[in-house]
């Protein structure tokens, strides 16, 4: 997803790509693959745009989530995180969350496809999405002990 795609998505829904929205988007694009909290996005945006407020960042993220531009993630650490919607229909990926340093690592493998098919078949339950989180210690934190 790039500025033009987002601009079109906003326009289709009656919104403009304002300077503030573009600034938030640029941070998300520049740090693609990271799982950023609103505060981390705000800290990056205010370097170039010191007049922007944290509330503006929150409102922008809510709008971007509603329009499918970003995904909101919850890693059970008390704060929401956001990542760019890659635009692929196959968004399934899983996350490794380090209990030592808080690092989040994406696992692109989706090994649950067979399990999903079996659940759908046996229980007649149509699965549309799933979310898996693994908690443990990254190699850096393991080496500290």
N, CA, C and O atoms as CSV, one atom per row, in Angstrom:
chain,resi,resn,atom,element,x,y,z
A,1,UNK,N,N,0.860,-1.174,0.000
A,1,UNK,CA,C,0.000,0.000,0.000
A,1,UNK,C,C,0.904,1.234,0.000
A,1,UNK,O,O,1.910,1.274,0.708
A,2,UNK,N,N,0.540,2.232,-0.794
A,2,UNK,CA,C,1.335,3.455,-0.852
A,2,UNK,C,C,0.423,4.676,-0.699
A,2,UNK,O,O,-0.786,4.546,-0.509
A,3,UNK,N,N,1.032,5.866,-0.785
A,3,UNK,CA,C,0.271,7.111,-0.602
A,3,UNK,C,C,-0.902,7.225,-1.560
A,3,UNK,O,O,-1.983,7.663,-1.165
A,4,UNK,N,N,-0.704,6.834,-2.824
A,4,UNK,CA,C,-1.786,6.966,-3.814
A,4,UNK,C,C,-2.962,6.043,-3.500
A,4,UNK,O,O,-4.120,6.442,-3.623
A,5,UNK,N,N,-2.663,4.819,-3.098
A,5,UNK,CA,C,-3.727,3.874,-2.751
A,5,UNK,C,C,-4.520,4.398,-1.557
A,5,UNK,O,O,-5.751,4.366,-1.548
A,6,UNK,N,N,-3.786,4.886,-0.541
A,6,UNK,CA,C,-4.449,5.422,0.649
A,6,UNK,C,C,-5.257,6.663,0.293
A,6,UNK,O,O,-6.382,6.830,0.764
A,7,UNK,N,N,-4.687,7.533,-0.537
A,7,UNK,CA,C,-5.392,8.755,-0.958
A,7,UNK,C,C,-6.704,8.396,-1.643
A,7,UNK,O,O,-7.737,9.009,-1.370
A,8,UNK,N,N,-6.668,7.414,-2.525
A,8,UNK,CA,C,-7.887,6.988,-3.222
A,8,UNK,C,C,-8.905,6.386,-2.258
A,8,UNK,O,O,-10.103,6.650,-2.363
A,9,UNK,N,N,-8.414,5.565,-1.306
A,9,UNK,CA,C,-9.312,4.942,-0.333
A,9,UNK,C,C,-9.978,6.002,0.539
A,9,UNK,O,O,-11.166,5.903,0.846
A,10,UNK,N,N,-9.212,7.013,0.936
A,10,UNK,CA,C,-9.777,8.109,1.719
A,10,UNK,C,C,-10.813,8.871,0.903
A,10,UNK,O,O,-11.910,9.158,1.382
A,11,UNK,N,N,-10.450,9.196,-0.346
A,11,UNK,CA,C,-11.336,9.974,-1.212
A,11,UNK,C,C,-12.646,9.235,-1.461
A,11,UNK,O,O,-13.715,9.845,-1.446
A,12,UNK,N,N,-12.569,7.917,-1.691
A,12,UNK,CA,C,-13.773,7.109,-1.914
A,12,UNK,C,C,-14.731,7.173,-0.725
A,12,UNK,O,O,-15.940,6.997,-0.875
A,13,UNK,N,N,-14.177,7.424,0.442
A,13,UNK,CA,C,-14.979,7.449,1.662
A,13,UNK,C,C,-15.216,8.862,2.188
A,13,UNK,O,O,-15.652,9.041,3.325
A,14,UNK,N,N,-14.926,9.868,1.355
A,14,UNK,CA,C,-15.228,11.247,1.706
A,14,UNK,C,C,-14.197,11.944,2.573
A,14,UNK,O,O,-14.513,12.938,3.226
A,15,UNK,N,N,-12.968,11.440,2.593
A,15,UNK,CA,C,-11.895,12.039,3.392
A,15,UNK,C,C,-10.769,12.517,2.483
A,15,UNK,O,O,-10.665,12.101,1.329
A,16,UNK,N,N,-9.935,13.392,3.019
A,16,UNK,CA,C,-8.759,13.873,2.295
A,16,UNK,C,C,-7.503,13.355,2.974
A,16,UNK,O,O,-7.507,13.049,4.166
A,17,UNK,N,N,-6.431,13.262,2.203
A,17,UNK,CA,C,-5.130,12.899,2.765
A,17,UNK,C,C,-4.477,14.195,3.236
A,17,UNK,O,O,-3.691,14.815,2.519
A,18,UNK,N,N,-4.824,14.585,4.463
A,18,UNK,CA,C,-4.299,15.823,5.041
A,18,UNK,C,C,-2.820,15.654,5.380
A,18,UNK,O,O,-2.287,14.545,5.339
A,19,UNK,N,N,-2.176,16.747,5.708
A,19,UNK,CA,C,-0.762,16.707,6.098
A,19,UNK,C,C,-0.561,15.785,7.293
A,19,UNK,O,O,0.393,15.008,7.326
A,20,UNK,N,N,-1.459,15.869,8.278
A,20,UNK,CA,C,-1.338,15.035,9.468
A,20,UNK,C,C,-1.515,13.555,9.124
A,20,UNK,O,O,-0.761,12.714,9.613
A,21,UNK,N,N,-2.491,13.236,8.298
A,21,UNK,CA,C,-2.714,11.837,7.910
A,21,UNK,C,C,-1.539,11.316,7.097
A,21,UNK,O,O,-1.112,10.174,7.267
A,22,UNK,N,N,-1.020,12.162,6.212
A,22,UNK,CA,C,0.136,11.758,5.407
A,22,UNK,C,C,1.349,11.505,6.308
A,22,UNK,O,O,2.107,10.563,6.074
A,23,UNK,N,N,1.533,12.333,7.326
A,23,UNK,CA,C,2.663,12.173,8.245
A,23,UNK,C,C,2.561,10.843,8.993
A,23,UNK,O,O,3.555,10.129,9.130
A,24,UNK,N,N,1.365,10.512,9.474
A,24,UNK,CA,C,1.159,9.239,10.171
A,24,UNK,C,C,1.395,8.083,9.204
A,24,UNK,O,O,2.067,7.109,9.544
A,25,UNK,N,N,0.847,8.194,8.013
A,25,UNK,CA,C,1.015,7.149,7.002
A,25,UNK,C,C,2.483,6.948,6.665
A,25,UNK,O,O,2.944,5.811,6.558
A,26,UNK,N,N,3.229,8.046,6.495
A,26,UNK,CA,C,4.646,7.930,6.143
A,26,UNK,C,C,5.443,7.191,7.206
A,26,UNK,O,O,6.339,6.411,6.882
A,27,UNK,N,N,5.124,7.430,8.475
A,27,UNK,CA,C,5.809,6.700,9.546
A,27,UNK,C,C,5.511,5.207,9.431
A,27,UNK,O,O,6.411,4.376,9.552
A,28,UNK,N,N,4.251,4.878,9.199
A,28,UNK,CA,C,3.865,3.467,9.086
A,28,UNK,C,C,4.536,2.830,7.868
A,28,UNK,O,O,5.004,1.694,7.943
A,29,UNK,N,N,4.585,3.549,6.755
A,29,UNK,CA,C,5.231,3.032,5.549
A,29,UNK,C,C,6.739,2.891,5.741
A,29,UNK,O,O,7.331,1.893,5.331
A,30,UNK,N,N,7.357,3.891,6.364
A,30,UNK,CA,C,8.810,3.862,6.578
A,30,UNK,C,C,9.223,2.739,7.523
A,30,UNK,O,O,10.340,2.229,7.445
A,31,UNK,N,N,8.318,2.362,8.412
A,31,UNK,CA,C,8.639,1.333,9.407
A,31,UNK,C,C,7.804,0.078,9.182
A,31,UNK,O,O,7.402,-0.613,10.118
A,32,UNK,N,N,7.560,-0.189,7.898
A,32,UNK,CA,C,6.763,-1.348,7.493
A,32,UNK,C,C,7.343,-2.617,8.119
A,32,UNK,O,O,8.558,-2.810,8.165
A,33,UNK,N,N,6.449,-3.468,8.592
A,33,UNK,CA,C,6.889,-4.703,9.231
A,33,UNK,C,C,7.021,-4.574,10.735
A,33,UNK,O,O,7.151,-5.576,11.439
A,34,UNK,N,N,6.989,-3.335,11.237
A,34,UNK,CA,C,7.039,-3.128,12.676
A,34,UNK,C,C,5.612,-3.051,13.207
A,34,UNK,O,O,4.670,-2.795,12.456
A,35,UNK,N,N,5.469,-3.270,14.477
A,35,UNK,CA,C,4.164,-3.231,15.131
A,35,UNK,C,C,4.195,-2.042,16.073
A,35,UNK,O,O,4.611,-2.154,17.226
A,36,UNK,N,N,3.748,-0.906,15.567
A,36,UNK,CA,C,3.937,0.370,16.258
A,36,UNK,C,C,2.753,0.735,17.142
A,36,UNK,O,O,1.596,0.565,16.758
A,37,UNK,N,N,3.061,1.238,18.325
A,37,UNK,CA,C,2.016,1.767,19.196
A,37,UNK,C,C,1.701,3.190,18.739
A,37,UNK,O,O,2.514,3.813,18.055
A,38,UNK,N,N,0.534,3.708,19.108
A,38,UNK,CA,C,0.226,5.099,18.756
A,38,UNK,C,C,1.286,6.073,19.284
A,38,UNK,O,O,1.605,7.065,18.628
A,39,UNK,N,N,1.819,5.788,20.450
A,39,UNK,CA,C,2.840,6.666,21.030
A,39,UNK,C,C,4.133,6.629,20.219
A,39,UNK,O,O,4.785,7.659,20.047
A,40,UNK,N,N,4.508,5.451,19.719
A,40,UNK,CA,C,5.709,5.347,18.883
A,40,UNK,C,C,5.510,6.105,17.569
A,40,UNK,O,O,6.423,6.778,17.090
A,41,UNK,N,N,4.325,5.994,16.998
A,41,UNK,CA,C,4.021,6.730,15.768
A,41,UNK,C,C,4.060,8.223,16.050
A,41,UNK,O,O,4.645,8.989,15.285
A,42,UNK,N,N,3.441,8.635,17.142
A,42,UNK,CA,C,3.428,10.046,17.535
A,42,UNK,C,C,4.851,10.580,17.716
A,42,UNK,O,O,5.175,11.662,17.227
A,43,UNK,N,N,5.698,9.824,18.418
A,43,UNK,CA,C,7.082,10.264,18.643
A,43,UNK,C,C,7.823,10.469,17.328
A,43,UNK,O,O,8.622,11.397,17.204
A,44,UNK,N,N,7.564,9.612,16.349
A,44,UNK,CA,C,8.217,9.753,15.038
A,44,UNK,C,C,7.648,10.923,14.248
A,44,UNK,O,O,8.397,11.664,13.612
A,45,UNK,N,N,6.328,11.093,14.283
A,45,UNK,CA,C,5.677,12.160,13.523
A,45,UNK,C,C,6.071,13.533,14.052
A,45,UNK,O,O,6.322,14.450,13.270
A,46,UNK,N,N,6.127,13.682,15.375
A,46,UNK,CA,C,6.361,15.014,15.951
A,46,UNK,C,C,7.771,15.535,15.689
A,46,UNK,O,O,8.026,16.724,15.882
A,47,UNK,N,N,8.693,14.675,15.254
A,47,UNK,CA,C,10.034,15.150,14.884
A,47,UNK,C,C,9.935,16.126,13.719
A,47,UNK,O,O,10.571,17.180,13.722
A,48,UNK,N,N,9.133,15.764,12.723
A,48,UNK,CA,C,8.973,16.615,11.538
A,48,UNK,C,C,7.811,17.604,11.696
A,48,UNK,O,O,7.838,18.703,11.141
A,49,UNK,N,N,6.800,17.198,12.454
A,49,UNK,CA,C,5.602,18.029,12.640
A,49,UNK,C,C,5.354,18.203,14.146
A,49,UNK,O,O,4.468,17.550,14.697
A,50,UNK,N,N,6.117,19.067,14.813
A,50,UNK,CA,C,5.996,19.204,16.274
A,50,UNK,C,C,4.633,19.701,16.736
A,50,UNK,O,O,4.291,19.562,17.910
A,51,UNK,N,N,3.851,20.279,15.829
A,51,UNK,CA,C,2.544,20.808,16.227
A,51,UNK,C,C,1.461,19.727,16.289
A,51,UNK,O,O,0.369,19.986,16.793
A,52,UNK,N,N,1.738,18.540,15.795
A,52,UNK,CA,C,0.724,17.483,15.783
A,52,UNK,C,C,0.487,16.988,17.211
A,52,UNK,O,O,1.415,16.915,18.016
A,53,UNK,N,N,-0.756,16.653,17.509
A,53,UNK,CA,C,-1.101,16.161,18.835
A,53,UNK,C,C,-1.293,14.658,18.845
A,53,UNK,O,O,-1.584,14.050,17.815
A,54,UNK,N,N,-1.131,14.068,20.007
A,54,UNK,CA,C,-1.323,12.631,20.156
A,54,UNK,C,C,-2.755,12.235,19.800
A,54,UNK,O,O,-2.977,11.171,19.223
A,55,UNK,N,N,-3.724,13.080,20.137
A,55,UNK,CA,C,-5.126,12.788,19.807
A,55,UNK,C,C,-5.328,12.697,18.295
A,55,UNK,O,O,-6.123,11.883,17.825
A,56,UNK,N,N,-4.624,13.518,17.539
A,56,UNK,CA,C,-4.712,13.474,16.072
A,56,UNK,C,C,-4.189,12.146,15.556
A,56,UNK,O,O,-4.769,11.560,14.643
A,57,UNK,N,N,-3.102,11.672,16.134
A,57,UNK,CA,C,-2.547,10.372,15.732
A,57,UNK,C,C,-3.555,9.267,16.033
A,57,UNK,O,O,-3.789,8.397,15.194
A,58,UNK,N,N,-4.151,9.294,17.219
A,58,UNK,CA,C,-5.158,8.290,17.566
A,58,UNK,C,C,-6.336,8.327,16.598
A,58,UNK,O,O,-6.770,7.283,16.111
A,59,UNK,N,N,-6.857,9.519,16.316
A,59,UNK,CA,C,-8.003,9.635,15.396
A,59,UNK,C,C,-7.635,9.125,14.004
A,59,UNK,O,O,-8.440,8.464,13.348
A,60,UNK,N,N,-6.433,9.429,13.562
A,60,UNK,CA,C,-5.977,8.977,12.243
A,60,UNK,C,C,-5.882,7.459,12.208
A,60,UNK,O,O,-6.295,6.833,11.232
A,61,UNK,N,N,-5.348,6.871,13.253
A,61,UNK,CA,C,-5.230,5.409,13.296
A,61,UNK,C,C,-6.603,4.741,13.318
A,61,UNK,O,O,-6.799,3.706,12.682
A,62,UNK,N,N,-7.544,5.322,14.040
A,62,UNK,CA,C,-8.905,4.784,14.067
A,62,UNK,C,C,-9.513,4.837,12.670
A,62,UNK,O,O,-10.127,3.871,12.218
A,63,UNK,N,N,-9.342,5.962,11.991
A,63,UNK,CA,C,-9.853,6.097,10.626
A,63,UNK,C,C,-9.171,5.096,9.690
A,63,UNK,O,O,-9.841,4.417,8.913
A,64,UNK,N,N,-7.848,5.006,9.765
A,64,UNK,CA,C,-7.112,4.073,8.911
A,64,UNK,C,C,-7.554,2.627,9.161
A,64,UNK,O,O,-7.638,1.828,8.229
A,65,UNK,N,N,-7.832,2.301,10.417
A,65,UNK,CA,C,-8.301,0.948,10.726
A,65,UNK,C,C,-9.686,0.716,10.128
A,65,UNK,O,O,-9.934,-0.331,9.529
A,66,UNK,N,N,-10.584,1.678,10.284
A,66,UNK,CA,C,-11.944,1.550,9.739
A,66,UNK,C,C,-11.920,1.371,8.227
A,66,UNK,O,O,-12.760,0.665,7.670
A,67,UNK,N,N,-10.957,2.010,7.561
A,67,UNK,CA,C,-10.870,1.942,6.098
A,67,UNK,C,C,-10.015,0.768,5.611
A,67,UNK,O,O,-9.844,0.575,4.408
A,68,UNK,N,N,-9.484,-0.011,6.552
A,68,UNK,CA,C,-8.685,-1.176,6.166
A,68,UNK,C,C,-7.272,-0.848,5.729
A,68,UNK,O,O,-6.631,-1.657,5.059
A,69,UNK,N,N,-6.778,0.313,6.093
A,69,UNK,CA,C,-5.417,0.716,5.725
A,69,UNK,C,C,-4.403,0.083,6.675
A,69,UNK,O,O,-3.299,-0.278,6.268
A,70,UNK,N,N,-4.787,-0.046,7.941
A,70,UNK,CA,C,-3.936,-0.685,8.945
A,70,UNK,C,C,-4.739,-1.737,9.695
A,70,UNK,O,O,-5.970,-1.729,9.691
A,71,UNK,N,N,-4.015,-2.639,10.334
A,71,UNK,CA,C,-4.611,-3.600,11.258
A,71,UNK,C,C,-4.255,-3.182,12.668
A,71,UNK,O,O,-3.135,-2.749,12.938
A,72,UNK,N,N,-5.219,-3.316,13.564
A,72,UNK,CA,C,-4.974,-3.068,14.986
A,72,UNK,C,C,-4.695,-4.412,15.642
A,72,UNK,O,O,-5.457,-5.366,15.487
A,73,UNK,N,N,-3.595,-4.470,16.374
A,73,UNK,CA,C,-3.176,-5.711,17.006
A,73,UNK,C,C,-3.140,-5.549,18.511
A,73,UNK,O,O,-2.852,-4.465,19.019
A,74,UNK,N,N,-3.430,-6.623,19.223
A,74,UNK,CA,C,-3.369,-6.633,20.680
A,74,UNK,C,C,-2.448,-7.765,21.098
A,74,UNK,O,O,-2.742,-8.933,20.842
A,75,UNK,N,N,-1.340,-7.429,21.738
A,75,UNK,CA,C,-0.390,-8.440,22.186
A,75,UNK,C,C,-0.464,-8.661,23.687
A,75,UNK,O,O,0.490,-9.152,24.291
A,76,UNK,N,N,-1.586,-8.305,24.293
A,76,UNK,CA,C,-1.815,-8.509,25.722
A,76,UNK,C,C,-0.773,-7.806,26.588
A,76,UNK,O,O,-0.443,-8.273,27.678
A,77,UNK,N,N,-0.261,-6.682,26.095
A,77,UNK,CA,C,0.728,-5.926,26.873
A,77,UNK,C,C,0.175,-4.566,27.302
A,77,UNK,O,O,0.919,-3.696,27.756
A,78,UNK,N,N,-1.134,-4.398,27.152
A,78,UNK,CA,C,-1.767,-3.174,27.606
A,78,UNK,C,C,-1.793,-2.052,26.593
A,78,UNK,O,O,-2.311,-0.976,26.888
A,79,UNK,N,N,-1.244,-2.271,25.394
A,79,UNK,CA,C,-1.316,-1.208,24.390
A,79,UNK,C,C,-1.607,-1.808,23.019
A,79,UNK,O,O,-1.167,-2.910,22.692
A,80,UNK,N,N,-2.351,-1.057,22.239
A,80,UNK,CA,C,-2.656,-1.472,20.875
A,80,UNK,C,C,-1.460,-1.168,19.996
A,80,UNK,O,O,-0.706,-0.227,20.243
A,81,UNK,N,N,-1.306,-1.970,18.982
A,81,UNK,CA,C,-0.232,-1.759,18.007
A,81,UNK,C,C,-0.846,-1.842,16.618
A,81,UNK,O,O,-1.893,-2.458,16.419
A,82,UNK,N,N,-0.183,-1.219,15.677
A,82,UNK,CA,C,-0.721,-1.140,14.324
A,82,UNK,C,C,0.328,-1.595,13.319
A,82,UNK,O,O,1.526,-1.366,13.486
A,83,UNK,N,N,-0.160,-2.241,12.277
A,83,UNK,CA,C,0.696,-2.600,11.154
A,83,UNK,C,C,-0.060,-2.334,9.866
A,83,UNK,O,O,-1.290,-2.370,9.829
A,84,UNK,N,N,0.682,-2.070,8.831
A,84,UNK,CA,C,0.119,-1.757,7.529
A,84,UNK,C,C,-0.604,-2.967,6.960
A,84,UNK,O,O,-0.106,-4.089,7.054
A,85,UNK,N,N,-1.772,-2.749,6.372
A,85,UNK,CA,C,-2.490,-3.792,5.655
A,85,UNK,C,C,-1.760,-3.985,4.334
A,85,UNK,O,O,-1.725,-3.087,3.492
A,86,UNK,N,N,-1.188,-5.152,4.167
A,86,UNK,CA,C,-0.386,-5.410,2.964
A,86,UNK,C,C,-1.243,-5.530,1.719
A,86,UNK,O,O,-0.722,-5.513,0.604
A,87,UNK,N,N,-2.560,-5.652,1.895
A,87,UNK,CA,C,-3.442,-5.732,0.734
A,87,UNK,C,C,-3.605,-7.139,0.208
A,87,UNK,O,O,-4.335,-7.360,-0.758
A,88,UNK,N,N,-2.929,-8.104,0.833
A,88,UNK,CA,C,-3.096,-9.477,0.383
A,88,UNK,C,C,-4.260,-10.096,1.130
A,88,UNK,O,O,-4.481,-9.805,2.306
A,89,UNK,N,N,-4.990,-10.938,0.452
A,89,UNK,CA,C,-6.128,-11.603,1.078
A,89,UNK,C,C,-5.655,-12.568,2.159
A,89,UNK,O,O,-6.403,-12.889,3.082
A,90,UNK,N,N,-4.420,-13.024,2.042
A,90,UNK,CA,C,-3.871,-13.997,2.971
A,90,UNK,C,C,-3.031,-13.291,4.025
A,90,UNK,O,O,-1.802,-13.336,3.984
A,91,UNK,N,N,-3.702,-12.641,4.969
A,91,UNK,CA,C,-3.004,-11.865,5.993
A,91,UNK,C,C,-2.517,-12.725,7.145
A,91,UNK,O,O,-1.795,-12.228,8.009
A,92,UNK,N,N,-2.887,-13.993,7.186
A,92,UNK,CA,C,-2.525,-14.816,8.326
A,92,UNK,C,C,-1.028,-14.838,8.550
A,92,UNK,O,O,-0.260,-15.278,7.694
A,93,UNK,N,N,-0.638,-14.373,9.679
A,93,UNK,CA,C,0.699,-14.608,10.179
A,93,UNK,C,C,0.616,-14.548,11.687
A,93,UNK,O,O,-0.351,-14.032,12.249
A,94,UNK,N,N,1.606,-15.063,12.321
A,94,UNK,CA,C,1.566,-15.191,13.769
A,94,UNK,C,C,2.686,-14.361,14.369
A,94,UNK,O,O,3.577,-13.891,13.662
A,95,UNK,N,N,2.630,-14.189,15.678
A,95,UNK,CA,C,3.593,-13.313,16.332
A,95,UNK,C,C,4.257,-14.014,17.506
A,95,UNK,O,O,3.613,-14.733,18.270
A,96,UNK,N,N,5.554,-13.788,17.631
A,96,UNK,CA,C,6.324,-14.227,18.785
A,96,UNK,C,C,6.551,-12.985,19.635
A,96,UNK,O,O,7.067,-11.980,19.146
A,97,UNK,N,N,6.170,-13.049,20.897
A,97,UNK,CA,C,6.294,-11.887,21.781
A,97,UNK,C,C,7.280,-12.233,22.886
A,97,UNK,O,O,7.066,-13.170,23.655
A,98,UNK,N,N,8.362,-11.465,22.956
A,98,UNK,CA,C,9.388,-11.709,23.965
A,98,UNK,C,C,8.937,-11.122,25.300
A,98,UNK,O,O,8.602,-9.941,25.394
A,99,UNK,N,N,8.937,-11.967,26.328
A,99,UNK,CA,C,8.543,-11.526,27.669
A,99,UNK,C,C,9.662,-10.740,28.348
A,99,UNK,O,O,9.434,-10.087,29.366
A,100,UNK,N,N,10.866,-10.800,27.788
A,100,UNK,CA,C,11.990,-10.077,28.367
A,100,UNK,C,C,12.045,-8.630,27.900
A,100,UNK,O,O,12.037,-7.711,28.719
A,101,UNK,N,N,12.100,-8.425,26.591
A,101,UNK,CA,C,12.305,-7.071,26.051
A,101,UNK,C,C,11.071,-6.521,25.343
A,101,UNK,O,O,11.038,-5.336,25.010
A,102,UNK,N,N,10.055,-7.352,25.105
A,102,UNK,CA,C,8.841,-6.891,24.443
A,102,UNK,C,C,8.908,-6.920,22.926
A,102,UNK,O,O,7.953,-6.519,22.263
A,103,UNK,N,N,10.012,-7.385,22.366
A,103,UNK,CA,C,10.147,-7.456,20.907
A,103,UNK,C,C,9.058,-8.348,20.322
A,103,UNK,O,O,8.693,-9.367,20.908
A,104,UNK,N,N,8.544,-7.952,19.160
A,104,UNK,CA,C,7.534,-8.733,18.457
A,104,UNK,C,C,8.132,-9.181,17.132
A,104,UNK,O,O,8.625,-8.369,16.349
A,105,UNK,N,N,8.079,-10.484,16.895
A,105,UNK,CA,C,8.640,-11.065,15.673
A,105,UNK,C,C,7.502,-11.727,14.912
A,105,UNK,O,O,6.736,-12.505,15.479
A,106,UNK,N,N,7.396,-11.412,13.621
A,106,UNK,CA,C,6.360,-12.022,12.785
A,106,UNK,C,C,6.794,-13.387,12.313
A,106,UNK,O,O,7.955,-13.598,11.960
A,107,UNK,N,N,5.852,-14.319,12.308
A,107,UNK,CA,C,6.059,-15.647,11.737
A,107,UNK,C,C,5.149,-15.721,10.531
A,107,UNK,O,O,3.926,-15.748,10.671
A,108,UNK,N,N,5.732,-15.753,9.357
A,108,UNK,CA,C,4.939,-15.730,8.126
A,108,UNK,C,C,4.296,-17.074,7.812
A,108,UNK,O,O,3.358,-17.131,7.018
A,109,UNK,N,N,4.777,-18.153,8.415
A,109,UNK,CA,C,4.207,-19.474,8.169
A,109,UNK,C,C,2.805,-19.550,8.749
A,109,UNK,O,O,2.561,-19.053,9.848
A,110,UNK,N,N,1.892,-20.159,8.032
A,110,UNK,CA,C,0.557,-20.413,8.568
A,110,UNK,C,C,0.345,-21.915,8.572
A,110,UNK,O,O,-0.064,-22.508,7.574
A,111,UNK,N,N,0.630,-22.504,9.700
A,111,UNK,CA,C,0.550,-23.955,9.810
A,111,UNK,C,C,-0.816,-24.433,10.307
A,111,UNK,O,O,-0.986,-25.615,10.607
A,112,UNK,N,N,-1.770,-23.540,10.393
A,112,UNK,CA,C,-3.081,-23.902,10.922
A,112,UNK,C,C,-4.118,-24.198,9.855
A,112,UNK,O,O,-5.274,-24.474,10.175
A,113,UNK,N,N,-3.725,-24.146,8.602
A,113,UNK,CA,C,-4.692,-24.338,7.522
A,113,UNK,C,C,-5.397,-25.688,7.626
A,113,UNK,O,O,-6.619,-25.759,7.491
A,114,UNK,N,N,-4.639,-26.761,7.865
A,114,UNK,CA,C,-5.249,-28.091,7.986
A,114,UNK,C,C,-6.175,-28.161,9.183
A,114,UNK,O,O,-7.248,-28.759,9.102
A,115,UNK,N,N,-5.772,-27.552,10.303
A,115,UNK,CA,C,-6.608,-27.531,11.498
A,115,UNK,C,C,-7.913,-26.787,11.226
A,115,UNK,O,O,-8.985,-27.237,11.630
A,116,UNK,N,N,-7.817,-25.652,10.541
A,116,UNK,CA,C,-9.021,-24.891,10.192
A,116,UNK,C,C,-9.975,-25.728,9.345
A,116,UNK,O,O,-11.181,-25.748,9.591
A,117,UNK,N,N,-9.429,-26.411,8.354
A,117,UNK,CA,C,-10.274,-27.236,7.480
A,117,UNK,C,C,-10.968,-28.340,8.264
A,117,UNK,O,O,-12.138,-28.643,8.028
A,118,UNK,N,N,-10.237,-28.936,9.196
A,118,UNK,CA,C,-10.819,-30.011,10.007
A,118,UNK,C,C,-11.923,-29.484,10.927
A,118,UNK,O,O,-12.961,-30.126,11.086
A,119,UNK,N,N,-11.699,-28.328,11.525
A,119,UNK,CA,C,-12.718,-27.703,12.378
A,119,UNK,C,C,-13.965,-27.381,11.563
A,119,UNK,O,O,-15.083,-27.669,11.990
A,120,UNK,N,N,-13.769,-26.778,10.379
A,120,UNK,CA,C,-14.908,-26.425,9.540
A,120,UNK,C,C,-15.705,-27.671,9.143
A,120,UNK,O,O,-16.936,-27.660,9.130
A,121,UNK,N,N,-14.985,-28.729,8.824
A,121,UNK,CA,C,-15.642,-29.969,8.385
A,121,UNK,C,C,-16.391,-30.636,9.539
A,121,UNK,O,O,-17.565,-30.979,9.399
A,122,UNK,N,N,-15.722,-30.819,10.667
A,122,UNK,CA,C,-16.331,-31.557,11.778
A,122,UNK,C,C,-17.400,-30.760,12.523
A,122,UNK,O,O,-18.422,-31.307,12.936
A,123,UNK,N,N,-17.150,-29.470,12.689
A,123,UNK,CA,C,-18.049,-28.661,13.510
A,123,UNK,C,C,-18.965,-27.753,12.695
A,123,UNK,O,O,-19.784,-27.020,13.250
A,124,UNK,N,N,-18.815,-27.811,11.363
A,124,UNK,CA,C,-19.622,-26.981,10.480
A,124,UNK,C,C,-19.573,-25.513,10.921
A,124,UNK,O,O,-20.598,-24.850,11.086
A,125,UNK,N,N,-18.344,-25.040,11.104
A,125,UNK,CA,C,-18.079,-23.678,11.567
A,125,UNK,C,C,-17.179,-23.012,10.545
A,125,UNK,O,O,-16.062,-23.473,10.312
A,126,UNK,N,N,-17.651,-21.932,9.932
A,126,UNK,CA,C,-16.880,-21.237,8.893
A,126,UNK,C,C,-15.904,-20.263,9.554
A,126,UNK,O,O,-16.317,-19.257,10.130
A,127,UNK,N,N,-14.622,-20.565,9.467
A,127,UNK,CA,C,-13.578,-19.713,10.039
A,127,UNK,C,C,-13.194,-18.650,9.022
A,127,UNK,O,O,-12.918,-18.963,7.864
A,128,UNK,N,N,-13.176,-17.399,9.450
A,128,UNK,CA,C,-12.799,-16.308,8.547
A,128,UNK,C,C,-11.452,-15.700,8.912
A,128,UNK,O,O,-10.855,-14.993,8.100
A,129,UNK,N,N,-10.967,-15.963,10.118
A,129,UNK,CA,C,-9.680,-15.415,10.530
A,129,UNK,C,C,-9.229,-16.113,11.803
A,129,UNK,O,O,-10.035,-16.734,12.495
A,130,UNK,N,N,-7.965,-16.012,12.105
A,130,UNK,CA,C,-7.448,-16.485,13.384
A,130,UNK,C,C,-6.249,-15.637,13.769
A,130,UNK,O,O,-5.678,-14.927,12.942
A,131,UNK,N,N,-5.882,-15.724,15.032
A,131,UNK,CA,C,-4.798,-14.906,15.562
A,131,UNK,C,C,-4.046,-15.762,16.567
A,131,UNK,O,O,-4.630,-16.234,17.543
A,132,UNK,N,N,-2.759,-15.965,16.339
A,132,UNK,CA,C,-1.961,-16.791,17.236
A,132,UNK,C,C,-0.788,-15.975,17.749
A,132,UNK,O,O,-0.094,-15.302,16.987
A,133,UNK,N,N,-0.582,-16.050,19.059
A,133,UNK,CA,C,0.545,-15.366,19.697
A,133,UNK,C,C,1.314,-16.387,20.520
A,133,UNK,O,O,0.726,-17.162,21.274
A,134,UNK,N,N,2.617,-16.381,20.372
A,134,UNK,CA,C,3.491,-17.231,21.166
A,134,UNK,C,C,4.302,-16.335,22.085
A,134,UNK,O,O,4.895,-15.354,21.636
A,135,UNK,N,N,4.329,-16.665,23.366
A,135,UNK,CA,C,5.070,-15.876,24.345
A,135,UNK,C,C,6.292,-16.666,24.793
A,135,UNK,O,O,6.208,-17.866,25.052
A,136,UNK,N,N,7.430,-15.981,24.882
A,136,UNK,CA,C,8.667,-16.629,25.301
A,136,UNK,C,C,9.780,-15.613,25.364
A,136,UNK,O,O,9.551,-14.446,25.680
A,137,UNK,N,N,11.010,-16.064,25.057
A,137,UNK,CA,C,12.171,-15.187,25.143
A,137,UNK,C,C,12.962,-15.234,23.841
A,137,UNK,O,O,13.301,-16.309,23.345
A,138,UNK,N,N,13.252,-14.052,23.291
A,138,UNK,CA,C,14.028,-13.954,22.055
A,138,UNK,C,C,15.479,-14.397,22.331
A,138,UNK,O,O,15.874,-14.563,23.485
A,139,UNK,N,N,16.250,-14.581,21.276
A,139,UNK,CA,C,17.625,-15.058,21.440
A,139,UNK,C,C,18.469,-14.060,22.238
A,139,UNK,O,O,19.332,-14.471,23.013
A,140,UNK,N,N,18.235,-12.770,22.062
A,140,UNK,CA,C,18.994,-11.770,22.830
A,140,UNK,C,C,18.742,-11.919,24.326
A,140,UNK,O,O,19.678,-11.889,25.126
A,141,UNK,N,N,17.469,-12.081,24.702
A,141,UNK,CA,C,17.130,-12.209,26.127
A,141,UNK,C,C,17.586,-13.553,26.698
A,141,UNK,O,O,17.935,-13.637,27.875
A,142,UNK,N,N,17.584,-14.599,25.875
A,142,UNK,CA,C,18.072,-15.900,26.333
A,142,UNK,C,C,19.562,-15.833,26.646
A,142,UNK,O,O,20.033,-16.457,27.596
A,143,UNK,N,N,20.300,-15.069,25.839
A,143,UNK,CA,C,21.742,-14.962,26.014
A,143,UNK,C,C,22.139,-14.119,27.196
A,143,UNK,O,O,23.285,-14.183,27.641
A,144,UNK,N,N,21.200,-13.309,27.728
A,144,UNK,CA,C,21.491,-12.440,28.867
A,144,UNK,C,C,21.570,-13.227,30.164
A,144,UNK,O,O,22.200,-12.780,31.122
A,145,UNK,N,N,20.934,-14.405,30.206
A,145,UNK,CA,C,20.919,-15.139,31.470
A,145,UNK,C,C,22.119,-16.016,31.664
A,145,UNK,O,O,22.232,-16.690,32.688
